[in-house]
């Protein structure tokens, strides 16, 4: 006596996890790491995010990251309804901290000029400089323009590095008014003629 039986096995398409974001970020930036439309498997999916160095975790299709300060690798574990699992990772390169220094507050006598001294450090060279307001500057897009302010002025310096990261700083220039000098009224004098 022989009996036959059969079973149907459904094979889901291979589950594939895909993570995406910009692979480069400025120091201290906020970003969103997202799972792209994952392929295969059986929906709905569950998500688990971790990072190295540790500190970022999440359980949704996107992971919001605040104040990213160092290069970090993000790991996504994707699980479908029937328990199939796939993992992927993405590394985010973080630009070194860019610093803008507009110099120390200073003073200048009315009618004179003073050279501003902007300094950039960190980030990625070369740097672009932009000073504002430009009306009393000889040039606004160099590190050390000459300023000829007519009144007290705060000059704001914006530095942008080659990766597009920007930082700002400002310097206060006090204008010292000219003193009025009064020698008295004109007067006539007689010369003794003998």
C-alpha positions as CSV (number, residue, x, y, z in Angstrom):
1,X,0.0,0.0,0.0
2,X,1.4,3.4,-1.0
3,X,0.3,6.8,0.0
4,X,1.4,10.1,-1.5
5,X,1.3,13.5,0.0
6,X,2.6,16.9,-1.1
7,X,3.5,20.1,0.5
8,X,3.8,23.6,-1.2
9,X,6.8,25.7,-0.1
10,X,6.6,29.4,-0.9
11,X,10.0,30.9,-1.3
12,X,10.0,34.7,-0.7
13,X,12.3,36.8,-2.8
14,X,15.6,37.4,-1.0
15,X,15.3,40.1,1.7
16,X,17.7,43.0,1.0
17,X,18.4,45.9,3.4
18,X,19.5,49.2,1.9
19,X,20.5,52.3,3.9
20,X,21.2,55.7,2.6
21,X,22.1,59.3,3.5
22,X,24.8,61.8,2.4
23,X,28.1,60.1,3.0
24,X,29.7,63.4,4.1
25,X,28.5,65.7,6.9
26,X,29.8,68.9,8.5
27,X,30.9,68.7,12.2
28,X,27.9,68.9,14.6
29,X,25.4,68.5,11.9
30,X,21.9,66.9,12.0
31,X,21.0,64.2,9.5
32,X,18.5,61.5,8.7
33,X,19.8,58.0,7.9
34,X,17.0,56.1,6.0
35,X,16.2,52.6,4.8
36,X,15.5,52.7,1.1
37,X,12.6,50.7,-0.2
38,X,13.9,47.4,0.9
39,X,13.6,44.5,-1.5
40,X,12.2,41.1,-1.1
41,X,10.9,39.3,2.0
42,X,7.4,39.7,3.3
43,X,6.1,43.0,4.5
44,X,5.8,44.6,7.0
45,X,9.4,45.0,8.0
46,X,10.9,45.8,11.4
47,X,14.0,47.9,11.6
48,X,16.8,48.1,14.1
49,X,19.5,50.7,13.9
50,X,22.8,50.8,15.9
51,X,26.0,52.6,15.4
52,X,29.8,52.5,16.0
53,X,30.8,54.3,18.0
54,X,27.8,53.6,20.1
55,X,25.2,56.2,20.8
56,X,22.6,56.1,18.0
57,X,19.8,53.5,18.0
58,X,16.3,53.4,16.6
59,X,13.5,51.1,15.5
60,X,11.9,52.9,12.5
61,X,12.7,53.1,8.8
62,X,14.7,56.3,9.5
63,X,17.1,57.3,12.2
64,X,17.4,61.0,13.1
65,X,20.9,61.9,14.2
66,X,21.5,65.1,16.1
67,X,24.9,66.7,16.5
68,X,27.1,64.2,14.7
69,X,30.7,65.0,15.8
70,X,32.8,62.2,14.4
71,X,32.9,59.7,11.6
72,X,30.3,57.0,12.4
73,X,29.1,53.7,10.9
74,X,25.4,53.0,11.1
75,X,24.1,49.5,11.0
76,X,20.6,48.5,9.9
77,X,19.1,45.1,10.7
78,X,16.0,44.5,8.6
79,X,13.6,41.7,9.6
80,X,10.5,40.7,7.6
81,X,7.2,39.2,8.9
82,X,8.4,35.6,8.6
83,X,11.7,36.2,10.3
84,X,14.1,36.5,7.4
85,X,16.9,38.9,8.3
86,X,19.4,41.1,6.3
87,X,21.9,43.6,7.6
88,X,23.7,46.5,5.9
89,X,25.7,49.5,7.1
90,X,26.7,52.9,5.9
91,X,29.6,55.1,7.0
92,X,29.2,58.8,7.4
93,X,32.4,60.8,7.2
94,X,32.4,63.9,9.4
95,X,34.5,67.0,8.5
96,X,36.8,68.1,11.3
97,X,35.4,71.0,13.3
98,X,35.7,74.3,11.4
99,X,36.5,77.4,13.5
100,X,36.1,81.0,12.4
101,X,37.9,83.7,14.4
102,X,37.3,87.4,13.4
103,X,39.9,88.7,15.8
104,X,39.7,90.7,19.0
105,X,37.6,93.8,19.5
106,X,39.6,97.0,18.7
107,X,39.3,100.7,18.2
108,X,40.3,103.2,15.6
109,X,40.2,107.0,15.4
110,X,37.6,108.6,13.2
111,X,39.0,109.0,9.7
112,X,41.6,106.3,10.1
113,X,41.7,102.6,8.9
114,X,42.3,99.3,10.7
115,X,43.1,95.9,9.3
116,X,40.8,93.1,10.3
117,X,42.4,89.7,11.0
118,X,40.2,86.7,10.2
119,X,41.6,83.3,10.9
120,X,40.2,79.9,9.9
121,X,41.2,76.5,11.3
122,X,40.0,72.9,11.1
123,X,37.6,71.9,8.4
124,X,39.0,71.3,4.9
125,X,41.2,73.8,3.1
126,X,41.0,76.0,1.1
127,X,38.8,78.5,2.9
128,X,36.5,81.2,1.5
129,X,36.1,84.4,3.6
130,X,33.2,86.8,3.6
131,X,33.0,89.9,5.7
132,X,29.8,92.0,6.3
133,X,28.9,94.9,6.2
134,X,31.0,95.5,3.1
135,X,30.4,99.3,2.8
136,X,33.5,100.3,4.8
137,X,35.8,97.6,3.7
138,X,38.4,97.7,0.9
139,X,37.6,94.1,0.0
140,X,35.1,91.7,1.6
141,X,36.3,88.3,0.5
142,X,39.8,88.0,2.0
143,X,41.0,87.1,5.5
144,X,42.4,90.5,6.3
145,X,40.5,93.4,4.7
146,X,41.1,97.1,5.7
147,X,38.1,98.7,7.4
148,X,37.4,102.4,7.5
149,X,34.3,102.7,9.6
150,X,32.6,106.0,10.3
151,X,30.8,104.7,13.4
152,X,31.0,101.8,15.8
153,X,30.7,98.7,13.7
154,X,30.3,94.9,14.3
155,X,31.9,93.1,11.4
156,X,30.7,89.5,10.9
157,X,33.0,87.0,9.3
158,X,31.7,83.8,7.6
159,X,34.2,81.2,6.6
160,X,33.3,78.3,4.3
161,X,35.6,75.4,3.7
162,X,36.1,73.3,0.6
163,X,33.4,70.8,1.7
164,X,30.8,73.6,2.1
165,X,30.8,73.7,5.9
166,X,30.5,77.2,7.4
167,X,31.2,79.0,10.6
168,X,30.7,82.6,11.8
169,X,32.4,85.0,14.2
170,X,32.3,88.7,14.7
171,X,34.5,91.6,15.9
172,X,33.5,95.0,17.3
173,X,35.4,98.1,16.1
174,X,34.9,101.2,18.2
175,X,35.3,104.5,16.4
176,X,36.9,107.2,18.6
177,X,35.6,110.7,17.6
178,X,38.1,113.4,17.0
179,X,38.4,115.8,19.9
180,X,37.4,119.4,19.2
181,X,40.1,121.8,19.9
182,X,39.3,125.5,20.7
183,X,42.1,128.0,21.1
184,X,39.8,130.9,21.8
185,X,38.4,133.7,19.7
186,X,40.6,135.5,17.3
187,X,42.0,138.7,18.7
188,X,44.0,141.7,17.5
189,X,47.1,142.9,19.3
190,X,49.0,146.0,18.9
191,X,52.7,146.1,18.5
192,X,54.4,148.8,20.4
193,X,55.9,151.0,17.9
194,X,58.4,153.6,19.3
